[in-house]
């Protein structure tokens, strides 16, 4: 049920968007602007081995 409601809210919020097809490209631009997260930083280990 939660997935259905999330999808409905997403579509409702984007109903008047003129450039619906550009969502992927905007997401890709945002991803390229941040530093990558390493596995060690996720689990809390230092990079020193």
C-alpha positions as CSV (number, residue, x, y, z in Angstrom):
1,X,0.0,0.0,0.0
2,X,2.8,2.4,0.8
3,X,4.4,1.9,-2.6
4,X,1.1,2.7,-4.3
5,X,0.6,5.9,-2.3
6,X,4.2,7.0,-2.9
7,X,3.7,6.5,-6.7
8,X,0.4,8.5,-6.5
9,X,2.0,11.4,-4.6
10,X,5.0,11.5,-7.1
11,X,2.7,11.6,-10.1
12,X,0.3,14.1,-8.5
13,X,3.2,16.4,-7.6
14,X,4.6,16.3,-11.1
15,X,1.3,16.6,-12.9
16,X,2.0,20.1,-14.2
17,X,5.7,19.7,-14.9
18,X,6.6,20.8,-18.4
19,X,9.7,18.7,-18.7
20,X,8.8,15.3,-17.2
21,X,11.4,13.6,-19.4
22,X,14.3,15.6,-18.0
23,X,13.9,14.0,-14.5
24,X,16.5,11.4,-15.2
25,X,19.0,13.9,-16.6
26,X,18.5,16.2,-13.5
27,X,19.1,13.2,-11.2
28,X,22.2,12.3,-13.2
29,X,23.6,15.9,-12.9
30,X,23.1,15.8,-9.1
31,X,24.8,12.4,-8.8
32,X,27.8,13.7,-10.8
33,X,28.3,16.7,-8.4
34,X,28.8,14.7,-5.2
35,X,31.8,12.8,-4.0
36,X,31.5,9.0,-4.1
37,X,30.9,7.1,-0.8
38,X,33.3,4.3,-0.1
39,X,32.4,1.1,1.5
40,X,34.7,1.8,4.4
41,X,33.0,5.1,5.1
42,X,29.6,3.4,5.2
43,X,30.7,0.9,7.7
44,X,32.7,3.4,9.8
45,X,36.2,2.0,9.1
46,X,39.1,4.4,8.4
47,X,40.8,4.2,5.0
48,X,44.2,3.4,6.7
49,X,45.0,-0.3,6.3
